[in-house]
């Protein structure tokens, strides 16, 4: 069985106020073309279909066109997708039962009562059944009726929540099983700080959303979304495919693609990455002004100027924008030490919200620090809606 693994489309995203509609349509059409060449039996999108919980009409139009093209190109393929932390679960869940009759599974909500279970879709090939478990992004508060709370009636951790939620599923390990999930999974023994995160990702204070990857061991393959850099999670068969298109400057130079999975008999699978080539790359161009101006480009570019003295050129920005029509930003990297006030400003600018608040408030006990983390995480979640 051939499977396409995609995630984190982030349709509607703006890159430093640059509209990416043309670039997203280009890459989505390329995905359709690759599907036409490879003829996958199943296409998985592991969350963050849209960049905003309430997407603009233009973003919905782009997604609608993509699904139309895909179903026309590979009418026999089964499409399965889940909501991510950027999506509105109720919106993705809309018309769920009707769409499933058309071999299109859009699962926005996880099970919320003890009578409900994770959506399971079963396909068959010459080796037998393949069971796909479609688990949208989960916060502990969403499923507390199922997993319960701790002794103080507080929500369980993300790790405990995901373990309890998956343990109640009757997974037949004699058959082939695939999990589609949008969470922050960590290999056993690895710290969250060891995982390279992209600027375009939402990160929680204290990494409270981390989940031990040992929960994936009942599955033959885990099609994961949420992390924007392509990576494996302990094993080749547990993978983040990453974004199909760079969503931030921190992704400059990354090779993007579709993870193609071929499932054979139980215990045998192979993966390979089908490259995707963007309409415009995200690049960083570094050097002195005159040197940089000799490298004009249509790509999305961040310019880092390294001139040792101040560049007193009144039309510097105009010259750079002429050389780089899709200029993202201009940074200055000076080689001399700034004064104390500038150093202090830079230090504060580099701090995350939690560290900045800690510096402002001063001494706090552990309970107060935990309350502050919860407040900041809640504010950051709400700001994405």
KOLMIDO-694672 format. One record per residue (C-alpha): x, z, y; residue number from 1. Coordinates in nm, 2 decimals, padded with zeros to 4 digits. Each point is the difference from the previous one (the first is absolute). Layout:
% residues N
<<X,Z,Y>,NUM> ...
This chain:
% residues 385
<<00.00,00.00,00.00>,1> <<00.13,-00.10,00.34>,2> <<-00.05,00.24,00.29>,3> <<00.07,-00.04,00.38>,4> <<00.08,00.33,00.16>,5> <<-00.04,00.02,00.38>,6> <<-00.06,00.28,00.25>,7> <<00.00,00.10,00.36>,8> <<-00.12,-00.33,00.16>,9> <<-00.08,00.19,00.32>,10> <<-00.21,-00.28,00.13>,11> <<-00.06,00.04,00.37>,12> <<00.34,00.16,00.06>,13> <<00.18,-00.05,00.34>,14> <<00.38,00.01,00.00>,15> <<00.09,00.16,00.33>,16> <<-00.31,-00.16,00.16>,17> <<00.08,-00.34,-00.15>,18> <<-00.31,-00.15,-00.18>,19> <<00.09,-00.07,-00.36>,20> <<-00.31,-00.20,-00.09>,21> <<00.18,-00.33,-00.04>,22> <<00.28,00.16,-00.20>,23> <<-00.24,00.19,-00.23>,24> <<-00.21,-00.31,-00.06>,25> <<00.32,-00.19,-00.08>,26> <<00.12,00.26,-00.26>,27> <<-00.35,00.04,-00.15>,28> <<-00.02,-00.37,-00.05>,29> <<00.34,00.01,-00.17>,30> <<-00.14,00.26,-00.24>,31> <<-00.29,-00.23,-00.08>,32> <<00.25,-00.29,-00.07>,33> <<00.21,00.22,-00.23>,34> <<-00.32,00.11,-00.18>,35> <<-00.09,-00.37,-00.05>,36> <<00.35,-00.06,-00.15>,37> <<00.01,00.31,-00.23>,38> <<-00.37,00.03,-00.09>,39> <<-00.01,00.39,-00.03>,40> <<-00.28,00.15,-00.21>,41> <<-00.03,00.30,00.24>,42> <<00.09,00.05,00.37>,43> <<00.05,00.36,00.11>,44> <<00.01,00.12,00.37>,45> <<00.11,00.36,00.00>,46> <<-00.15,00.12,00.33>,47> <<00.03,-00.04,00.38>,48> <<-00.19,-00.33,00.01>,49> <<-00.04,00.05,00.37>,50> <<00.22,00.17,00.26>,51> <<-00.29,00.20,00.15>,52> <<-00.29,00.18,-00.14>,53> <<-00.23,-00.20,00.22>,54> <<00.16,-00.34,00.00>,55> <<-00.06,-00.26,00.27>,56> <<-00.23,-00.29,-00.07>,57> <<00.30,-00.23,-00.01>,58> <<00.16,00.21,-00.27>,59> <<-00.31,-00.01,-00.21>,60> <<-00.01,-00.38,00.05>,61> <<00.36,-00.03,-00.12>,62> <<-00.07,00.21,-00.31>,63> <<-00.32,-00.20,-00.08>,64> <<00.18,-00.33,00.02>,65> <<00.28,00.13,-00.22>,66> <<-00.24,00.11,-00.28>,67> <<-00.19,-00.33,00.03>,68> <<00.32,-00.20,-00.04>,69> <<00.12,00.23,-00.29>,70> <<-00.33,-00.03,-00.20>,71> <<00.00,-00.38,00.05>,72> <<00.36,-00.03,-00.11>,73> <<-00.03,00.22,-00.31>,74> <<-00.37,00.04,-00.08>,75> <<00.07,00.16,-00.34>,76> <<00.21,00.28,00.14>,77> <<-00.14,00.35,00.04>,78> <<00.07,00.15,00.35>,79> <<00.03,00.38,00.02>,80> <<00.08,00.19,00.31>,81> <<-00.01,00.36,00.13>,82> <<-00.01,00.16,00.34>,83> <<00.32,00.15,00.14>,84> <<00.05,00.27,00.26>,85> <<-00.04,-00.25,00.28>,86> <<-00.33,-00.13,-00.13>,87> <<-00.35,00.14,00.04>,88> <<-00.10,00.10,-00.36>,89> <<-00.38,-00.05,00.07>,90> <<00.05,-00.34,00.15>,91> <<00.22,-00.12,-00.29>,92> <<-00.26,00.15,-00.24>,93> <<-00.28,-00.20,00.15>,94> <<-00.18,-00.24,-00.25>,95> <<00.23,00.14,-00.28>,96> <<-00.26,-00.05,-00.28>,97> <<-00.10,-00.35,00.12>,98> <<00.35,-00.13,00.04>,99> <<00.11,00.12,-00.34>,100> <<-00.25,-00.25,-00.15>,101> <<00.22,-00.27,00.16>,102> <<00.32,00.13,-00.15>,103> <<00.09,00.15,00.33>,104> <<00.06,00.38,-00.01>,105> <<00.03,00.17,00.34>,106> <<00.03,00.37,-00.06>,107> <<00.00,00.21,00.31>,108> <<-00.09,00.34,-00.12>,109> <<00.15,00.22,-00.28>,110> <<-00.23,00.19,-00.23>,111> <<-00.16,00.28,00.20>,112> <<-00.21,00.19,-00.25>,113> <<00.06,00.13,-00.35>,114> <<-00.23,-00.27,-00.14>,115> <<00.22,-00.28,00.15>,116> <<00.33,-00.14,-00.13>,117> <<00.26,-00.24,00.13>,118> <<-00.12,-00.36,00.00>,119> <<00.12,-00.17,-00.32>,120> <<00.01,-00.38,-00.05>,121> <<00.09,-00.13,-00.34>,122> <<00.13,-00.35,-00.06>,123> <<00.10,-00.15,-00.34>,124> <<00.27,-00.24,-00.11>,125> <<00.15,-00.09,-00.34>,126> <<00.16,00.34,-00.04>,127> <<-00.32,00.19,00.07>,128> <<-00.13,00.21,00.29>,129> <<00.16,00.07,00.33>,130> <<-00.16,00.29,00.19>,131> <<00.04,00.00,00.38>,132> <<-00.06,00.34,00.17>,133> <<-00.08,-00.05,00.37>,134> <<00.07,00.31,00.20>,135> <<-00.03,-00.03,00.38>,136> <<00.20,00.23,00.24>,137> <<-00.10,00.36,-00.07>,138> <<00.03,00.31,00.22>,139> <<-00.07,00.33,-00.17>,140> <<-00.31,00.07,00.21>,141> <<-00.16,-00.32,-00.14>,142> <<-00.01,00.11,-00.36>,143> <<-00.01,00.38,00.02>,144> <<-00.33,00.01,-00.18>,145> <<00.18,-00.15,-00.30>,146> <<00.35,00.17,00.02>,147> <<-00.11,00.32,00.16>,148> <<00.19,00.22,00.25>,149> <<00.27,00.27,-00.02>,150> <<-00.06,00.38,-00.03>,151> <<-00.05,00.01,00.38>,152> <<-00.26,-00.28,-00.01>,153> <<00.25,-00.24,00.17>,154> <<00.05,-00.36,-00.10>,155> <<00.25,-00.06,-00.27>,156> <<00.33,-00.19,00.08>,157> <<00.01,-00.38,-00.03>,158> <<00.21,00.04,-00.31>,159> <<-00.24,00.24,-00.18>,160> <<-00.30,-00.21,00.11>,161> <<00.14,-00.32,-00.14>,162> <<00.10,00.16,-00.33>,163> <<-00.34,00.16,-00.05>,164> <<-00.18,-00.32,00.09>,165> <<00.19,-00.22,-00.24>,166> <<00.01,00.25,-00.28>,167> <<-00.38,00.00,-00.03>,168> <<00.01,-00.37,-00.07>,169> <<-00.04,-00.10,-00.37>,170> <<00.30,-00.24,00.00>,171> <<00.04,-00.16,-00.34>,172> <<00.38,-00.02,-00.03>,173> <<-00.01,-00.23,-00.30>,174> <<-00.13,-00.27,00.24>,175> <<00.17,-00.14,00.30>,176> <<-00.08,00.18,00.32>,177> <<00.07,-00.09,00.37>,178> <<-00.05,00.24,00.29>,179> <<-00.06,-00.14,00.35>,180> <<00.06,00.28,00.25>,181> <<00.09,00.06,00.37>,182> <<00.20,00.33,00.03>,183> <<00.35,00.13,00.06>,184> <<00.15,00.03,-00.35>,185> <<00.34,00.16,-00.06>,186> <<00.22,-00.03,-00.31>,187> <<00.05,00.33,-00.17>,188> <<00.29,00.19,00.16>,189> <<00.02,-00.22,00.31>,190> <<-00.07,00.14,00.35>,191> <<-00.23,-00.17,00.24>,192> <<00.29,-00.02,00.25>,193> <<00.19,-00.23,-00.24>,194> <<-00.27,-00.27,00.02>,195> <<00.06,-00.24,00.28>,196> <<-00.32,-00.03,00.21>,197> <<-00.09,-00.27,00.25>,198> <<-00.10,00.06,00.36>,199> <<-00.34,-00.17,-00.08>,200> <<-00.10,00.26,-00.25>,201> <<-00.20,00.32,00.07>,202> <<00.20,00.30,-00.11>,203> <<-00.13,00.35,-00.03>,204> <<00.18,00.30,00.14>,205> <<00.18,00.18,-00.28>,206> <<-00.08,-00.29,-00.23>,207> <<-00.31,00.18,-00.12>,208> <<-00.13,-00.32,-00.15>,209> <<00.27,-00.04,-00.26>,210> <<-00.10,-00.03,-00.37>,211> <<00.23,00.03,-00.30>,212> <<00.03,-00.33,-00.18>,213> <<-00.03,00.17,-00.34>,214> <<-00.37,-00.05,00.04>,215> <<00.05,-00.38,-00.05>,216> <<00.15,00.04,-00.35>,217> <<-00.33,-00.07,-00.18>,218> <<-00.01,-00.35,00.14>,219> <<00.19,-00.32,-00.10>,220> <<00.02,-00.12,00.36>,221> <<-00.08,00.17,00.34>,222> <<-00.08,-00.24,00.28>,223> <<00.07,00.22,00.30>,224> <<-00.06,-00.04,00.37>,225> <<00.09,00.21,00.31>,226> <<00.38,-00.03,00.02>,227> <<00.08,-00.31,00.20>,228> <<00.35,-00.07,-00.15>,229> <<-00.01,-00.16,-00.35>,230> <<00.13,00.27,-00.25>,231> <<-00.04,00.14,-00.35>,232> <<-00.11,00.36,-00.07>,233> <<00.23,00.12,-00.27>,234> <<-00.08,-00.30,-00.23>,235> <<-00.02,-00.37,00.04>,236> <<-00.37,00.01,-00.11>,237> <<-00.10,00.24,00.28>,238> <<00.04,-00.20,00.32>,239> <<-00.08,-00.03,00.37>,240> <<-00.01,-00.37,00.08>,241> <<00.03,00.07,00.38>,242> <<-00.16,-00.19,00.28>,243> <<-00.02,-00.38,-00.03>,244> <<00.10,-00.02,00.37>,245> <<00.23,00.23,00.20>,246> <<-00.21,00.25,00.20>,247> <<00.28,00.16,00.20>,248> <<00.36,-00.06,00.12>,249> <<00.12,00.24,-00.27>,250> <<-00.10,-00.27,-00.25>,251> <<00.23,-00.26,00.16>,252> <<00.18,-00.19,-00.27>,253> <<-00.21,00.12,-00.29>,254> <<-00.08,-00.25,-00.27>,255> <<-00.38,00.00,-00.05>,256> <<-00.20,-00.14,-00.29>,257> <<-00.27,00.03,-00.27>,258> <<00.08,00.21,-00.31>,259> <<-00.09,-00.22,-00.29>,260> <<-00.07,00.21,-00.32>,261> <<-00.03,-00.15,-00.34>,262> <<-00.16,00.23,-00.26>,263> <<00.06,-00.08,-00.36>,264> <<-00.08,00.22,-00.30>,265> <<00.00,00.38,00.06>,266> <<00.35,00.11,00.11>,267> <<00.11,-00.34,00.12>,268> <<-00.02,-00.12,00.36>,269> <<00.22,-00.18,00.25>,270> <<00.00,-00.01,00.38>,271> <<00.14,-00.24,00.25>,272> <<-00.03,-00.05,00.37>,273> <<-00.15,-00.32,00.14>,274> <<00.16,-00.03,00.35>,275> <<-00.21,-00.05,00.31>,276> <<00.15,-00.17,00.30>,277> <<-00.16,00.11,00.34>,278> <<-00.07,-00.24,00.28>,279> <<00.22,00.22,00.22>,280> <<00.26,00.25,-00.11>,281> <<00.04,00.35,00.16>,282> <<00.37,00.01,00.11>,283> <<00.24,00.23,00.19>,284> <<00.25,-00.18,00.23>,285> <<00.28,00.22,00.13>,286> <<00.28,-00.07,00.24>,287> <<00.09,-00.04,00.37>,288> <<-00.26,-00.18,00.21>,289> <<00.18,-00.34,00.03>,290> <<00.08,00.00,-00.37>,291> <<-00.36,00.08,-00.09>,292> <<-00.14,-00.28,00.22>,293> <<00.20,-00.25,-00.21>,294> <<-00.22,00.08,-00.30>,295> <<-00.35,-00.12,00.10>,296> <<-00.28,00.04,-00.25>,297> <<-00.37,-00.03,-00.05>,298> <<00.00,00.30,-00.23>,299> <<-00.12,00.35,00.09>,300> <<00.31,00.15,00.14>,301> <<00.13,00.34,00.11>,302> <<00.30,-00.04,00.23>,303> <<00.26,00.28,00.01>,304> <<00.24,-00.04,00.29>,305> <<00.35,00.14,-00.04>,306> <<00.15,-00.07,00.34>,307> <<00.24,00.27,00.09>,308> <<-00.11,00.00,00.37>,309> <<-00.34,-00.02,00.15>,310> <<-00.14,-00.36,00.00>,311> <<-00.10,-00.05,00.36>,312> <<-00.18,-00.32,-00.06>,313> <<-00.34,00.01,00.17>,314> <<-00.14,-00.28,-00.22>,315> <<00.14,00.14,-00.33>,316> <<-00.35,00.04,-00.15>,317> <<-00.11,-00.34,00.11>,318> <<00.31,-00.16,-00.16>,319> <<-00.04,00.19,-00.32>,320> <<-00.37,-00.09,-00.02>,321> <<00.09,-00.36,00.05>,322> <<00.25,00.01,-00.28>,323> <<-00.24,00.20,-00.22>,324> <<-00.37,-00.09,00.06>,325> <<-00.10,00.27,-00.25>,326> <<00.22,00.27,00.14>,327> <<-00.11,00.35,-00.13>,328> <<00.22,00.23,00.20>,329> <<00.33,00.04,00.18>,330> <<00.22,00.30,-00.09>,331> <<00.32,00.11,00.17>,332> <<00.29,00.14,-00.20>,333> <<00.26,00.14,00.24>,334> <<00.34,00.11,-00.11>,335> <<00.05,00.27,00.26>,336> <<-00.15,00.35,-00.01>,337> <<-00.31,00.06,00.21>,338> <<-00.04,00.32,00.20>,339> <<-00.16,00.31,-00.15>,340> <<-00.35,-00.08,00.12>,341> <<00.00,-00.34,-00.15>,342> <<00.13,00.14,-00.33>,343> <<-00.28,00.25,00.00>,344> <<-00.26,-00.27,00.07>,345> <<00.14,-00.21,-00.29>,346> <<00.00,00.30,-00.23>,347> <<-00.37,00.08,00.08>,348> <<-00.10,-00.37,-00.04>,349> <<00.15,-00.01,-00.35>,350> <<-00.19,00.31,-00.12>,351> <<-00.32,-00.03,-00.20>,352> <<-00.32,00.16,00.12>,353> <<00.05,00.31,-00.21>,354> <<00.36,00.06,00.11>,355> <<-00.09,-00.06,00.36>,356> <<-00.28,00.26,-00.02>,357> <<00.22,00.25,-00.17>,358> <<00.26,-00.03,00.28>,359> <<-00.27,00.04,00.26>,360> <<-00.18,00.30,-00.16>,361> <<00.32,00.18,-00.11>,362> <<00.01,00.26,-00.28>,363> <<-00.28,-00.02,-00.26>,364> <<-00.06,00.17,-00.34>,365> <<-00.06,-00.21,-00.31>,366> <<-00.38,00.02,00.02>,367> <<00.00,-00.12,00.36>,368> <<00.23,-00.29,-00.09>,369> <<-00.24,-00.10,-00.28>,370> <<-00.30,00.01,00.23>,371> <<00.19,-00.22,00.25>,372> <<00.08,-00.25,-00.27>,373> <<-00.36,-00.02,-00.10>,374> <<-00.11,-00.06,00.36>,375> <<00.26,-00.27,00.06>,376> <<-00.09,-00.18,-00.32>,377> <<-00.37,00.01,00.09>,378> <<00.06,-00.14,00.35>,379> <<00.22,-00.28,-00.14>,380> <<-00.27,-00.09,-00.26>,381> <<-00.27,-00.01,00.26>,382> <<00.21,-00.21,00.23>,383> <<00.00,-00.28,-00.26>,384> <<-00.38,-00.02,-00.01>,385> 
